[in-house]
Structure formats: C-alpha cells, structure tokens
Amino acid sequence: MSDVNRAGVHSLRADLHSHSIYSDGTMQPGDVARRAAEHGVQLYALTDHDEVSGLAEAKAAAAESSLPFVPGVEVSVTWGATTIHVIGLGVDGEDHTLRDRLAHVRSGRTRRAQDIDASLAAAGISGALEGALRHAENPRMIGRTHFARFLVEQGVCRDVREVFKRYLVEGKPGYVPHRWATLAEAVEMIDNAGGVAVIAHPARYRIDELALHALLEEFRDAGGTALEVITSNHTPEDVRRFTKLALELGFEASSGSDFHGPGESPNVELGRVPTLAPELTPVWHRFV
C-alpha cells in the first residue's frame, strides 16, 4: 500500500468480530448489521461460532445500509488442552465443504452441554441445561455463553464476565473440555473457502508466553494470516503486546468488538474499538 492508501485504510472503522443468534449472540443477523451501521462501523463482519447460516441475512441488511460487508466465521479449535478461536474473514458461506466441516465441529456441542449440566448440578445448580436452551435460538449451537446467561438470570452471578471467573472455566464448576478442530484443520477450511485466518482475542487464552509464541508460530506455519490485536477484552497493555508480536511474527492485524448483544458485557459495543498502530498492516486492506 502507498502511504496515502495506508492512512486511509487505518482510519477506516472496521469491526470484524460479532455474533448473532445463529451462535451465541442475542440478535438476528440483520439487526446486528443494522446496529453496526447505526454505530458508525464502516466495514463489518459477522463471525458466528462454527456457523455460516446467518451470513446471507447479514449481507442483505448491510447492503440496505450501504455498509460494506465481510462474510466470516469463528472456528473452535483444540490446541493442547486449550480452546482457541480462529476467525475466517472473506469466506464463501455457500461453500459446501466448509458447511460440512463446520457441522462436524458443531456435532459435539450437545454431549458437552449435557456434561456441563451435570457438573453444575453437582455444584448445587439444577436445571442448567433447560435454562441454557431458553437462551439458545439455535439449540445445535448451545455453548458456554448460553449457560452463563442462565446463571446471570438465576442471580448466581451479576453478569457474564463474573460467570467466566467463577464457573465454566478450567478448575471451576461447569468446566467440560471438548475436542474441536485442530489448528491446521481450521486454517485449511478457511483457506479452502476463500478466506483468511485470524487468531481471535489472544489475551483470553490461559497460556504462558512460551506457549503463546508456539501457538502463533504454528498458526503462521499452517498458513494463518492475522492476529486480532484489538478486541473488547484487550487492555491497552494487551494491545501494545500484540502489536509487537504481530510485527515480530509478520502478521497482519485485525480489530473487532466481539459483540454478542446490547448490554451483554460492559463496554462491548459495535464500532467501539480504538485505531490500530500505524506500523501495522490491517487485514481489512484485502476487503476495501
């Protein structure tokens, strides 16, 4: 990119990480797209977990709002004992192979949900599966966030953020490990569907610095393209840290709110993301 083009791309308010009811969001895909436009987003992506069924609706609503749209997905990955999320941007949501492989990734969610229910029951919280299903518009996509909403609804925790400190994470009630796609499989399915692979919210993973470097190097060697430097749970210190890592390891940079719905988490809103450091190459230069 020329310096002029680089400046223009950097100033673009891109939000390339959000969810609808097709995974664990609370809004219809079209409503999320319209909300993005209302909040000043200039390039928008819907990235539901292991699901692309909402992309057509989101694309149509974005077009009605003259909002440039990037079709996406967030693939669940098992890396060692850790669940990692890899975003695919620019994927073909109608690609049959991608849809089939995502269906395979999703297939273990029901059994996992039953095991989470049993774990919470053992901790004295009954009816969790039934309660979580009330929050899951798509029962096939039931996940931890739906259980978290149930726990908030029951007054067990104040908000979803507190849930993920006290429950549903390793060493706490309700934690159930699951085998998702491998890192290489996720990158391959995204690449084969015409997309680019991005490691989502890297500060969220409970791994040490050595393991983080190993993860990012394996991701790069598998063909991964970018690192989500800016997202809602990243502190300014995290942003500086991942800016440095992106530059060191040769990654492009992405940015996204990880929006799930209004009021879902404090300070999480579409378009509410700071600007990337000027020395980074925004991954969205590929889509504008």
JOQUIKA-V357000 format. One record per backbone hydrogen bond with DSSP energy under -0.5 kcal/mol. NH is the residue of the N-H (numbers start at 1). CO is the residue of the C=O. E is the energy in kcal/mol with one decimal. If there is no record, write none. Layout:
nh->NH co->CO e->E
nh->NH co->CO e->E
This chain:
nh->6 co->2 e->-3.0
nh->7 co->3 e->-2.2
nh->8 co->4 e->-2.0
nh->9 co->5 e->-2.6
nh->10 co->6 e->-2.5
nh->11 co->7 e->-1.7
nh->12 co->8 e->-0.6
nh->12 co->9 e->-1.0
nh->14 co->12 e->-1.4
nh->15 co->43 e->-2.9
nh->16 co->255 e->-2.4
nh->19 co->259 e->-2.3
nh->21 co->27 e->-2.1
nh->23 co->20 e->-1.9
nh->25 co->20 e->-2.7
nh->26 co->260 e->-2.7
nh->32 co->28 e->-2.0
nh->33 co->29 e->-2.1
nh->34 co->30 e->-2.4
nh->35 co->31 e->-2.3
nh->36 co->32 e->-2.3
nh->37 co->33 e->-2.0
nh->38 co->34 e->-2.3
nh->39 co->35 e->-1.7
nh->40 co->37 e->-1.6
nh->41 co->36 e->-2.4
nh->42 co->13 e->-3.3
nh->43 co->13 e->-1.2
nh->44 co->68 e->-2.3
nh->45 co->15 e->-1.9
nh->46 co->70 e->-0.7
nh->47 co->18 e->-2.7
nh->47 co->45 e->-0.5
nh->50 co->74 e->-2.5
nh->51 co->48 e->-1.0
nh->55 co->52 e->-1.5
nh->58 co->54 e->-2.1
nh->59 co->55 e->-2.8
nh->60 co->56 e->-2.2
nh->61 co->57 e->-2.3
nh->62 co->58 e->-2.5
nh->63 co->59 e->-2.3
nh->64 co->60 e->-1.9
nh->65 co->61 e->-1.3
nh->66 co->63 e->-1.5
nh->67 co->62 e->-3.2
nh->68 co->42 e->-0.6
nh->68 co->66 e->-0.6
nh->70 co->44 e->-3.2
nh->72 co->46 e->-1.3
nh->73 co->88 e->-1.5
nh->74 co->48 e->-2.5
nh->75 co->73 e->-0.5
nh->75 co->86 e->-3.3
nh->77 co->84 e->-2.8
nh->78 co->181 e->-2.8
nh->79 co->77 e->-0.6
nh->79 co->82 e->-3.3
nh->80 co->78 e->-0.5
nh->82 co->79 e->-2.2
nh->84 co->77 e->-2.9
nh->84 co->82 e->-0.6
nh->86 co->75 e->-2.5
nh->87 co->85 e->-0.5
nh->87 co->198 e->-3.0
nh->88 co->73 e->-3.3
nh->89 co->87 e->-0.5
nh->89 co->196 e->-2.5
nh->90 co->71 e->-2.0
nh->91 co->71 e->-1.5
nh->92 co->193 e->-2.1
nh->93 co->91 e->-0.9
nh->95 co->92 e->-1.8
nh->99 co->95 e->-2.3
nh->100 co->96 e->-2.5
nh->101 co->97 e->-2.5
nh->102 co->98 e->-2.5
nh->103 co->99 e->-2.1
nh->104 co->100 e->-1.6
nh->105 co->101 e->-1.8
nh->106 co->102 e->-2.4
nh->107 co->103 e->-1.1
nh->108 co->105 e->-0.8
nh->109 co->106 e->-2.3
nh->112 co->108 e->-1.8
nh->113 co->109 e->-2.6
nh->114 co->110 e->-2.0
nh->115 co->111 e->-2.0
nh->116 co->112 e->-2.5
nh->117 co->113 e->-2.3
nh->118 co->114 e->-1.9
nh->119 co->115 e->-2.2
nh->120 co->116 e->-2.6
nh->121 co->117 e->-2.3
nh->122 co->118 e->-2.0
nh->123 co->119 e->-0.8
nh->124 co->121 e->-1.7
nh->125 co->120 e->-2.8
nh->126 co->124 e->-0.7
nh->131 co->127 e->-2.3
nh->132 co->128 e->-3.1
nh->133 co->129 e->-2.4
nh->134 co->130 e->-1.0
nh->135 co->131 e->-0.6
nh->135 co->132 e->-1.3
nh->136 co->133 e->-1.1
nh->137 co->135 e->-0.7
nh->139 co->137 e->-0.6
nh->141 co->138 e->-2.5
nh->142 co->139 e->-1.5
nh->146 co->143 e->-0.8
nh->147 co->143 e->-1.3
nh->148 co->144 e->-2.6
nh->149 co->145 e->-2.2
nh->150 co->146 e->-1.6
nh->151 co->147 e->-2.2
nh->152 co->148 e->-2.0
nh->153 co->149 e->-2.7
nh->154 co->150 e->-2.1
nh->155 co->152 e->-1.6
nh->156 co->151 e->-2.1
nh->157 co->151 e->-1.1
nh->160 co->264 e->-0.6
nh->163 co->159 e->-1.7
nh->164 co->160 e->-1.9
nh->165 co->162 e->-1.7
nh->166 co->162 e->-1.7
nh->167 co->163 e->-3.5
nh->168 co->173 e->-2.9
nh->172 co->169 e->-2.4
nh->173 co->166 e->-0.5
nh->175 co->172 e->-1.6
nh->180 co->178 e->-0.7
nh->181 co->76 e->-1.7
nh->186 co->182 e->-2.4
nh->187 co->183 e->-2.2
nh->188 co->184 e->-2.4
nh->189 co->185 e->-2.8
nh->190 co->186 e->-2.0
nh->191 co->187 e->-2.8
nh->192 co->188 e->-2.9
nh->193 co->189 e->-1.0
nh->194 co->191 e->-1.7
nh->195 co->190 e->-2.7
nh->196 co->89 e->-2.2
nh->198 co->87 e->-2.6
nh->199 co->226 e->-2.3
nh->200 co->85 e->-2.6
nh->200 co->198 e->-0.5
nh->202 co->228 e->-0.6
nh->204 co->201 e->-1.9
nh->205 co->202 e->-1.0
nh->207 co->205 e->-2.0
nh->212 co->208 e->-2.6
nh->213 co->209 e->-2.2
nh->214 co->210 e->-2.0
nh->215 co->211 e->-2.8
nh->216 co->212 e->-2.7
nh->217 co->213 e->-2.5
nh->218 co->214 e->-2.4
nh->219 co->215 e->-2.6
nh->220 co->216 e->-2.5
nh->221 co->217 e->-2.6
nh->222 co->218 e->-1.6
nh->223 co->220 e->-1.3
nh->224 co->219 e->-2.9
nh->225 co->197 e->-2.0
nh->226 co->197 e->-2.1
nh->227 co->252 e->-2.2
nh->228 co->199 e->-2.5
nh->229 co->227 e->-1.5
nh->229 co->254 e->-1.1
nh->230 co->254 e->-1.6
nh->231 co->229 e->-0.5
nh->232 co->256 e->-0.5
nh->234 co->231 e->-1.9
nh->235 co->233 e->-0.5
nh->239 co->235 e->-2.5
nh->240 co->236 e->-2.1
nh->241 co->237 e->-2.4
nh->242 co->238 e->-2.8
nh->243 co->239 e->-1.9
nh->244 co->240 e->-2.1
nh->245 co->241 e->-2.0
nh->246 co->242 e->-2.2
nh->247 co->243 e->-2.0
nh->248 co->244 e->-2.6
nh->249 co->245 e->-2.6
nh->250 co->246 e->-0.8
nh->251 co->246 e->-2.3
nh->252 co->225 e->-2.2
nh->253 co->281 e->-2.6
nh->254 co->227 e->-2.4
nh->256 co->230 e->-2.1
nh->258 co->17 e->-2.0
nh->259 co->17 e->-1.2
nh->264 co->261 e->-1.8
nh->268 co->265 e->-1.5
nh->269 co->267 e->-0.7
nh->272 co->269 e->-2.0
nh->273 co->271 e->-1.8
nh->280 co->277 e->-1.9
nh->282 co->280 e->-0.7
nh->283 co->253 e->-3.4
nh->285 co->282 e->-1.8
nh->286 co->283 e->-1.5
nh->287 co->284 e->-1.6
